[in-house]
Amino acid sequence: MSSTKPSTHQGFTAEERAAMKEHAQELKKEAGRTSRADKAAGAEQDLLAKIAEMSDSDRVMAERVHAIVKASAPTLRPKLWYGMPGWALDGKVVCFFQAAAKFKTRYATLGFNEPAKLDDGPMWATAFALTEVTPEVEAHIADLVQRAAG
């Protein structure tokens, strides 16, 4: 006997739709930059502007994460990714910072995408919750980012 339960799927949330629109704008903006130097400088400016828009606690953490990534993995380049600060290698986002306010969560997230070289056996973490960036957390982020960048 089949049950006909009404679907509760509502599609994408407003925040998810906004992130997709931001990504489309990021791609257009990136495509409009001609030289490699212009792309690099513009990407850093865009990332810093996005961080500046964040709430106080998210902004402080994002600024620290950006500084740690720059110091620990200079081969990674700033790049906005779905409206979030990200750092890429060869154009592919390796890691990103998701502000808590972005999707109305209780913590920010430091996430890693598939190009990150964090493999550790058959299972490993690809995202970490952040509530503050202490010296101990900074050291852990630096280690993760260095490993992720290869």
N, C-alpha and C positions, 0 to 999 in steps of 0.2 A: 504494500500500500504506500503510495507516495504522499508525502506531506507537502503542502504548498505554504511554506512560511514566507511571510513578506520579507523582502530583502532590506537589510539595514545599511547596505553599502551606499554611501553618499558621494563617492568620488573623492577627489582631492580636497583637502581643506583650503581655506582662504590663504593660509600661510604657505602651503605647498604651491598653490597657483601663483602667488606673488614671487616665490623663489624661482619658478620656471620662467616667469616674465623677466626677472632680473638676469637670469642666465642668457636669455635671448638678447637682451640689451648688451650684456658683457661681450658676447660673441660679435655683435655688430661693431661695437666700439673697438675691439681688438683687431678686427678685419680692416678698420679704417686707418690704423697706424701702419705707416710704411716701413720705416727703418727699424732694424733690430734694437738700436739704442732708444728710439722713440717708444717702441713697444715695452722695453724694460722699464724706462722711466715712468711711462704712463701707467703701467701695471702697479708699480710701487705706490704712485700717487693715488690710484683708485683704491688700493688696499688700505692705505692710511686714512683716506677719507671715509671708507666704510667703517673702520675701527672708531674713528672720531664720532660717528653717528650713534654708537652703542651707549647703553646705559652705563652708569659709573662702574659698577662691579664687572660687567662684561668687558668694558673698554680697558680697564686696568689689566685684566687677565690677557686679553687679546694683544695689548701692547707688549706685555712680557713674553708671550708666546712668539710674537714676531721677532723680538730681539733675540730670543733663544735660537729660533730657527736660523736667523741670519748668521749668528755666531757659530752654531754647531754644524750647519750644513750649507755652506756658502754656494754649493752647486744648485740648490733649490731656488727657484725664482718666484717672487710674489705673483699671485694670479687670483682674481676673484672667481669664485665658483658657487653658482646659485646664490649670489648675494652674500657669500661668506668669504672671509680671508682664507686663501689657500696658498700652498707652495708647491710648485711643479718642477718636474724634471723632464726635459725634452717635450714640453707642452702638456704633459699629463700630470694632473694633480695627485701628489703623493700624500699630502696631509692637509688638514683644514681645521679651522676653529669655528665652531657653531655656538653663537651666543645663546644663553639661556632664553633670552627674550624672543629669539628668532621663531621658535615654535612653542613658546610659552611653557617651557620646562623648568624644573627647579634647579638645574645645573647646566653649565656650559659643557661642551664636548670638544675634545681633541680627537679627531678621527683620522684614520689612515685608509687610503684606497688601495686597490689591487697592486699598483706599481711599487708600493712600499715593501721593502725586503725585511719583513718582520717574522717570516715563517719560523715557527718553533715547534717542530714535530707535526702531528696531524691536526693540532688545534692551537690557535693563538688569538689574542685580543686585537681588535681593529678600531676600538673606540674607548675613550677614557673620560669619565665624568670629572669635571673640575668645579670646585667651589671657591678655591683660592690658589694662588701660585706662591707657595712657600719655597725657601731654598731647597728643601728636599724634593719638592715637585719639579722645580727648575732642573735639577740634576737628572731626574727621571725623564723629563721631556727631552732634554739634550741627548740622553742616551738613545731614546726611541727614535728621534729625528735623525741622528747620525746613522743608526742601523737602517732606517727606512730609506735614506738617500743612497745607501750602498757604500 
